[in-house]
Amino acid sequence: MFLIWYFTLTDCFYQAVRGQTSLRLLLPSNRQNPAEVQNKYTQDPGRREDKVLTNDKIIHLIGGEIIGGAELHVLNLLSSLDDKHFTALLVCLTDGSFAGLAQKKGIFTASFPMRHPLDLTLLPALTGWLRKQNASLVHTHGSRANLLGRLSAKYLKIPCVSTYHSSLAHDYLSPWSARLALALDKLTLPLTAGIITVSEHLRKEVAARGGQNIRIIYNGYPSLDFSESAAQRQYFRNLWHIPDDAVVIGTIARLHPTKGHHYLIQATARLKTALPNMHLLLIGDGPLAQELAAELQQKNLNYTIAGYLPQAYEALPAMDLFVLPSLSEGMGLVLLEAMQARLPIVASAAGGIPELIRPGLDGLLVPAGESGALAEACLSVLENPMLAKALTTSAYQRWPQFSLAAMLAATQIFYEEILKTRNKT
């Protein structure tokens, strides 16, 4: 029944674009036609004198409801693509904060808010906009973008590339939503000309669903300035009223079940006797905020839930140990920030994390979901300064292997391969 419904709407979309059905049947009455208005976030690329508009136009689609690892990846990519060969534009599919942030970064950004994750009524408007932009390639990030982007690209006969930043099976609060996302992804995977995964772990997962022409391109990150780390440490500790002598165990992540915060809280509760001056610092926002606060209060732990910070990495010097207890992780972009901050790292051996953090060399890894092992690893690092120093030195030497330049070069080569294949057909 679901497939019948899905293809019925898709067929309706194709008929509408061909002029066989009125677009008004598919578009909400209060939605503006993108052919008539650039929209509230746009910065007309035709007015940007520093852009060569004869380049291949790459249109990136993303939900943009939150600002997480995928969104930071897209920001870094679009801000740094070689504009002698590519013109990059961004489309956000929700009314989240990411569109505004991208626009402030000077990235041409359009907004086509979906009313719900399966909102196909935007397809005619989006497809018309892509045609008007003379798009060469559509690059999608996330389930919403995959659904609309793949269908639009197929109709326009242009290639679509999809990047997988995380495991779809663990991205949703509801198991039903996860199963639906996986089913839709499998259904539309054949519409992609190429797939990028940010780890070998994700490559295997996507390949098992039928993905083809998969390229592993690890997340890259620009160099961060921690030359004022002592001042940063003092500033954020004062801001959150954390004592100077506190041992701060911290993390930066969405407050979502897949990030494993519950296991971190359980681990720190085990350390109360050994570390009476311990303070837990959680940076991020999400659906578990109140639940985690209640658990921390129940366990009588010293803690700070700082909420979302636009430049969260600046607070890393306030920590003594960085922990990423995720149950699932595509790669763990935040680890590249902690490595640059020279913080010792304890993380779960989940997803692509072991491809970035070599166990025992760049950090200590423990099985996901085991709070006892997590507590032991944290205590080992905090009680052994020589071990902590060895881990931070190795991690700091390793992070440049995941540079922004390497990611950009690999992505641009993949674009060229896809476009070259298209031009031959």
DOMARDO-343307 format. One line per field, with one value per residue (C-alpha): residue number from 1; x, y, z negated. Coordinates in steps of 0.25 Angstrom, whole numbers, always signed. Layout:
REM residues N
nr <- NUM ...;
u <- X ...;
v <- Y ...;
w <- Z ...;
REM end
This chain:
REM residues 425
nr <- 1 2 3 4 5 6 7 8 9 10 11 12 13 14 15 16 17 18 19 20 21 22 23 24 25 26 27 28 29 30 31 32 33 34 35 36 37 38 39 40 41 42 43 44 45 46 47 48 49 50 51 52 53 54 55 56 57 58 59 60 61 62 63 64 65 66 67 68 69 70 71 72 73 74 75 76 77 78 79 80 81 82 83 84 85 86 87 88 89 90 91 92 93 94 95 96 97 98 99 100 101 102 103 104 105 106 107 108 109 110 111 112 113 114 115 116 117 118 119 120 121 122 123 124 125 126 127 128 129 130 131 132 133 134 135 136 137 138 139 140 141 142 143 144 145 146 147 148 149 150 151 152 153 154 155 156 157 158 159 160 161 162 163 164 165 166 167 168 169 170 171 172 173 174 175 176 177 178 179 180 181 182 183 184 185 186 187 188 189 190 191 192 193 194 195 196 197 198 199 200 201 202 203 204 205 206 207 208 209 210 211 212 213 214 215 216 217 218 219 220 221 222 223 224 225 226 227 228 229 230 231 232 233 234 235 236 237 238 239 240 241 242 243 244 245 246 247 248 249 250 251 252 253 254 255 256 257 258 259 260 261 262 263 264 265 266 267 268 269 270 271 272 273 274 275 276 277 278 279 280 281 282 283 284 285 286 287 288 289 290 291 292 293 294 295 296 297 298 299 300 301 302 303 304 305 306 307 308 309 310 311 312 313 314 315 316 317 318 319 320 321 322 323 324 325 326 327 328 329 330 331 332 333 334 335 336 337 338 339 340 341 342 343 344 345 346 347 348 349 350 351 352 353 354 355 356 357 358 359 360 361 362 363 364 365 366 367 368 369 370 371 372 373 374 375 376 377 378 379 380 381 382 383 384 385 386 387 388 389 390 391 392 393 394 395 396 397 398 399 400 401 402 403 404 405 406 407 408 409 410 411 412 413 414 415 416 417 418 419 420 421 422 423 424 425;
u <- +0 +11 +18 +5 +3 +17 +18 +4 +9 +22 +14 +5 +18 +23 +9 +9 +23 +19 +7 -4 -8 -9 +2 -8 -12 +2 +6 +1 -7 +2 +15 +22 +26 +42 +41 +36 +44 +58 +53 +57 +71 +76 +88 +87 +99 +98 +102 +115 +126 +136 +129 +131 +116 +120 +125 +118 +107 +106 +93 +94 +81 +80 +69 +76 +67 +79 +94 +101 +113 +106 +103 +117 +123 +114 +118 +133 +131 +123 +132 +144 +141 +149 +141 +149 +142 +130 +119 +112 +98 +91 +76 +71 +58 +53 +52 +64 +75 +85 +80 +83 +97 +100 +96 +104 +116 +114 +108 +96 +85 +70 +60 +49 +43 +36 +23 +27 +39 +30 +25 +26 +17 +30 +36 +30 +35 +49 +50 +46 +56 +67 +64 +65 +78 +83 +88 +99 +99 +90 +98 +88 +91 +81 +67 +59 +69 +71 +56 +54 +68 +68 +54 +57 +70 +64 +53 +63 +73 +85 +93 +91 +102 +98 +107 +104 +109 +102 +95 +80 +76 +81 +77 +62 +55 +45 +48 +36 +42 +56 +50 +42 +55 +62 +51 +51 +66 +66 +55 +62 +77 +76 +74 +88 +100 +110 +110 +120 +121 +130 +135 +137 +127 +116 +121 +118 +104 +100 +106 +97 +85 +89 +97 +107 +119 +122 +134 +139 +143 +146 +142 +152 +154 +161 +172 +167 +174 +176 +187 +179 +175 +178 +169 +158 +159 +157 +146 +137 +140 +136 +124 +118 +123 +132 +143 +158 +162 +150 +153 +144 +140 +132 +126 +120 +108 +93 +85 +80 +79 +89 +100 +100 +99 +92 +105 +114 +105 +106 +121 +123 +114 +124 +135 +130 +138 +151 +149 +141 +144 +139 +130 +122 +121 +110 +110 +99 +84 +73 +61 +68 +71 +61 +63 +78 +77 +67 +77 +89 +81 +76 +91 +95 +106 +113 +109 +107 +97 +102 +92 +96 +108 +111 +126 +126 +140 +145 +140 +149 +160 +151 +151 +162 +156 +148 +138 +130 +121 +112 +105 +106 +115 +118 +132 +131 +135 +136 +148 +156 +153 +157 +170 +174 +171 +181 +171 +172 +160 +152 +141 +133 +137 +125 +123 +135 +141 +152 +156 +159 +164 +174 +172 +183 +190 +181 +171 +165 +153 +142 +130 +118 +108 +117 +118 +127 +138 +135 +138 +151 +156 +153 +160 +172 +175 +172 +181 +192 +198 +208 +197 +189 +201 +204 +190 +189 +203 +199 +185 +190 +200 +189 +178 +185 +182 +168 +170 +160 +169 +169 +154 +152 +161 +155 +141 +144 +151 +138 +129 +138 +137 +122 +120 +130 +122 +109 +115 +118 +104;
v <- +0 +10 +7 +10 +23 +27 +24 +31 +44 +43 +41 +53 +61 +57 +60 +73 +77 +73 +82 +71 +75 +89 +92 +98 +84 +81 +94 +100 +113 +122 +117 +126 +122 +121 +126 +139 +142 +138 +135 +141 +135 +137 +145 +145 +137 +145 +157 +151 +157 +147 +135 +129 +126 +117 +106 +94 +97 +88 +89 +83 +79 +77 +77 +88 +87 +86 +89 +76 +69 +68 +83 +87 +77 +84 +98 +94 +88 +99 +110 +104 +98 +102 +113 +113 +99 +99 +108 +103 +106 +101 +98 +95 +87 +92 +105 +102 +111 +105 +113 +127 +122 +118 +131 +139 +131 +136 +123 +125 +119 +116 +110 +100 +96 +83 +82 +67 +58 +51 +64 +62 +75 +82 +74 +83 +96 +90 +84 +97 +104 +94 +96 +111 +110 +101 +91 +81 +72 +70 +66 +62 +60 +53 +46 +58 +63 +49 +47 +61 +62 +48 +50 +64 +60 +48 +56 +67 +56 +61 +53 +52 +49 +46 +47 +38 +44 +34 +21 +23 +12 +20 +34 +34 +34 +25 +11 +12 +25 +18 +6 +16 +24 +11 +7 +20 +20 +7 +10 +23 +18 +14 +28 +32 +34 +33 +31 +37 +31 +37 +24 +9 +5 +13 +8 -6 -2 +6 -5 -15 -7 -8 +5 +5 +14 +17 +26 +27 +42 +44 +57 +68 +79 +93 +96 +102 +113 +109 +118 +125 +112 +116 +129 +120 +111 +121 +129 +117 +111 +125 +126 +112 +114 +102 +102 +104 +91 +83 +71 +73 +62 +67 +64 +72 +65 +66 +61 +49 +35 +31 +39 +31 +42 +32 +23 +35 +39 +25 +24 +38 +33 +21 +31 +40 +33 +33 +47 +55 +69 +63 +72 +67 +77 +74 +84 +82 +82 +72 +64 +58 +71 +70 +55 +56 +68 +60 +48 +56 +62 +49 +44 +56 +59 +73 +76 +87 +86 +97 +96 +99 +107 +113 +111 +100 +96 +109 +102 +90 +96 +96 +81 +71 +59 +58 +46 +42 +31 +29 +16 +19 +29 +32 +37 +47 +60 +66 +57 +65 +77 +70 +65 +79 +84 +73 +67 +53 +45 +33 +28 +17 +7 +10 +12 +19 +24 +13 +18 +32 +28 +17 +9 +12 +22 +34 +30 +19 +12 +4 -5 +4 +4 -1 +9 +1 +0 +15 +18 +10 +16 +31 +28 +21 +34 +44 +36 +34 +48 +40 +32 +45 +52 +41 +40 +55 +55 +44 +50 +64 +58 +49 +60 +66 +53 +57 +71 +80 +80 +65 +65 +76 +69 +56 +62 +70 +58 +50 +61 +62 +47 +47 +59 +53 +40 +49 +56 +43 +38;
w <- +0 -3 +10 +17 +10 +12 +27 +29 +23 +31 +44 +40 +39 +53 +59 +52 +57 +71 +70 +70 +56 +49 +40 +30 +27 +21 +15 +3 +6 -2 +4 +13 +27 +27 +41 +36 +24 +20 +5 -8 -9 +5 +10 +25 +30 +43 +35 +29 +37 +32 +38 +52 +55 +67 +57 +54 +44 +32 +24 +9 +2 -13 -23 -31 -43 -53 -52 -54 -48 -34 -34 -38 -27 -16 -21 -20 -6 +0 -6 +0 +13 +25 +31 +44 +47 +39 +34 +21 +17 +4 +2 -12 -13 -27 -34 -43 -47 -37 -25 -32 -37 -22 -17 -27 -22 -8 -2 +7 +0 +4 -5 -1 -15 -15 -23 -28 -24 -13 -7 +8 +12 +13 +24 +36 +29 +26 +40 +47 +38 +41 +56 +55 +48 +60 +49 +54 +42 +29 +17 +5 -10 -18 -17 -13 -3 +3 +6 +13 +19 +25 +31 +36 +42 +49 +56 +60 +65 +57 +48 +33 +23 +8 -4 -16 -29 -38 -40 -36 -46 -58 -53 -58 -71 -66 -61 -51 -46 -44 -36 -27 -24 -21 -12 -4 -3 +3 +12 +18 +17 +32 +36 +31 +40 +29 +14 +3 -10 -21 -26 -22 -32 -25 -11 -16 -21 -8 +1 -7 -3 +12 +13 +25 +29 +15 +11 -3 -6 -20 -27 -26 -36 -35 -45 -58 -66 -81 -83 -94 -101 -115 -113 -107 -118 -129 -121 -119 -133 -139 -130 -135 -149 -148 -159 -155 -161 -156 -147 -135 -126 -114 -101 -89 -83 -80 -92 -84 -88 -78 -84 -97 -108 -117 -117 -120 -132 -137 -135 -142 -154 -156 -157 -168 -179 -171 -166 -176 -169 -155 -147 -135 -123 -112 -100 -91 -90 -86 -90 -102 -109 -121 -122 -124 -134 -142 -142 -146 -157 -162 -162 -170 -160 -157 -143 -133 -121 -112 -101 -86 -84 -70 -71 -82 -79 -86 -99 -98 -106 -118 -118 -123 -116 -103 -103 -91 -96 -83 -80 -65 -58 -43 -46 -58 -52 -66 -69 -59 -68 -81 -74 -70 -84 -89 -98 -102 -96 -101 -91 -88 -76 -69 -54 -47 -60 -60 -46 -51 -65 -66 -79 -89 -80 -78 -89 -97 -91 -98 -93 -91 -102 -113 -124 -133 -122 -119 -134 -134 -122 -127 -140 -133 -125 -137 -146 -137 -131 -123 -116 -114 -108 -98 -93 -91 -84 -74 -72 -69 -59 -52 -50 -38 -30 -31 -25 -18 -6 -5 -6 +5 +15 +13 +15 +27 +34 +31 +37 +49 +51 +50 +59 +70 +70 +72 +83 +91 +90;
REM end
